[in-house]
Amino acid sequence: MTESNPNAAGLTPEEILLRAADVILPSPDGKLAKPVQYESDSLRVGVDLGTAYTVLVALDKDGIPLAGEYQFIQIVRDGLVVDFIGAVDILRAMKRRVEARLNRELTHAASGFPPGVPQAEVRAAAHVVETAGMDCPN
C-alpha cells in the first residue's frame, strides 16, 4: 500500500476528492449553494465539455476545489462540439451561479479535452469558453 502525498495545502488526494464532492454541485440541484469565502486573487478555473456532463470548477492556488457545478447535457460527441449554442448557454448559466457563490467574476478558464482530439476541436472548446465570457488559453 502506498501513502498519499499531501499537496501544498497539506491535503491528501482523498481529502481533495471529498472536498470536491462537497462543493461541485449538480446544476441546478434544487437546493441553495453556500457562498464561498476566498480572499486571494489567485483562482484557477476549469471547464470540461464532456460527452455526458459539462463541468465548471474553481480551485484555489493550491488546487483545492472552492465551487463548481456539473450538468448532464449532450453537447459533445466523440470530442466534437455538436451544439455550440447549447454549450454556450449552459456554460454561461453555470458561470453566473458559480460567480454568485464566489462573489467574484470568473474571467478565465482552461478547457479539458481527451488525448488525440484534433486541434480544431480543441479550439472549438476554447471558443465555447470564450463566448461564455472567459478567456481561454487553449
C-alpha positions in Angstrom: 0.0 0.0 0.0 1.3 3.4 -1.0 1.0 6.5 1.1 -0.8 9.6 -0.3 1.3 12.6 -0.7 -0.3 15.8 0.6 -0.3 18.9 -1.7 0.8 22.4 -0.8 -2.4 22.9 1.3 -1.5 19.7 3.3 -4.4 17.7 1.9 -4.1 14.2 0.5 -5.7 13.4 -2.9 -8.5 11.6 -1.0 -9.2 14.7 1.1 -9.3 16.8 -2.0 -11.8 14.5 -3.6 -14.0 14.6 -0.6 -13.9 18.4 -0.7 -14.8 18.3 -4.4 -17.8 16.2 -3.7 -19.0 18.9 -1.2 -18.5 21.9 -3.4 -19.1 20.8 -7.0 -22.9 20.5 -7.2 -25.4 19.3 -9.8 -26.8 22.2 -11.8 -29.4 23.1 -10.8 -29.7 20.8 -7.8 -32.8 22.2 -6.2 -31.0 23.5 -3.1 -29.2 26.7 -2.3 -25.5 26.5 -2.7 -23.5 28.1 0.1 -21.4 31.2 -0.7 -17.6 30.6 -0.6 -15.2 32.9 1.3 -12.0 33.2 -0.6 -9.9 36.4 -0.4 -7.0 35.7 -2.7 -6.8 37.0 -6.2 -5.3 33.6 -7.3 -8.1 31.5 -8.8 -7.9 28.6 -11.2 -11.0 27.8 -13.3 -11.5 24.7 -15.5 -14.2 23.7 -17.9 -14.9 20.2 -19.3 -17.3 19.9 -22.1 -17.8 16.2 -21.8 -19.8 13.8 -23.8 -22.3 13.3 -21.0 -21.5 16.1 -18.4 -20.3 19.6 -18.6 -18.3 20.7 -15.6 -17.2 24.1 -14.4 -14.9 24.2 -11.3 -13.0 26.9 -9.5 -9.9 26.0 -7.5 -7.7 27.9 -5.1 -4.0 28.5 -5.7 -3.2 25.1 -4.2 -5.7 23.2 -6.4 -8.3 22.8 -3.7 -11.9 22.9 -5.1 -13.8 26.0 -4.0 -17.0 25.9 -6.0 -18.3 24.3 -9.2 -21.2 22.7 -11.0 -21.9 19.9 -13.3 -24.8 19.2 -15.6 -25.8 16.3 -17.8 -26.1 17.6 -21.3 -25.0 16.0 -24.6 -23.3 18.9 -26.4 -20.2 16.9 -27.4 -19.9 13.6 -29.3 -16.5 11.9 -29.8 -14.7 15.0 -28.9 -16.7 17.2 -31.3 -18.8 20.1 -30.1 -22.2 19.4 -31.8 -24.3 22.0 -30.1 -22.3 25.2 -29.8 -25.2 27.5 -28.8 -26.4 25.0 -26.2 -22.9 24.6 -24.8 -22.5 28.4 -24.5 -25.9 28.9 -22.9 -25.3 26.1 -20.3 -21.8 27.4 -19.5 -23.0 31.0 -19.1 -25.6 29.9 -16.6 -23.2 27.8 -14.7 -20.7 30.6 -14.7 -23.2 33.1 -13.3 -24.1 30.7 -10.4 -20.5 29.9 -9.5 -19.7 33.6 -9.7 -22.5 34.3 -7.3 -21.2 31.7 -4.9 -17.6 33.1 -5.1 -18.8 36.7 -5.1 -16.4 37.5 -8.0 -16.2 37.3 -11.8 -14.7 34.3 -13.5 -12.5 35.9 -16.2 -10.5 33.0 -17.5 -10.7 29.2 -17.7 -8.8 26.3 -19.1 -10.7 23.7 -21.1 -10.2 19.9 -20.9 -10.2 17.5 -23.8 -9.2 13.9 -24.3 -5.9 12.9 -25.9 -5.9 12.6 -29.7 -8.6 15.2 -30.2 -7.8 17.3 -33.4 -6.6 20.8 -32.8 -9.7 22.2 -34.5 -11.9 20.6 -31.8 -9.6 21.9 -29.0 -10.1 25.4 -30.5 -13.9 24.8 -30.7 -14.0 24.0 -26.9 -11.9 27.2 -26.3 -14.4 29.2 -28.4 -17.3 27.9 -26.2 -15.5 29.0 -23.1 -14.6 32.4 -24.6 -18.2 33.0 -25.9 -19.4 32.2 -22.4 -17.4 35.1 -21.2 -14.0 33.8 -20.1 -10.6 34.0 -21.7 -9.3 30.5 -22.6 -5.6 30.0 -23.4 -6.1 26.5 -25.0 
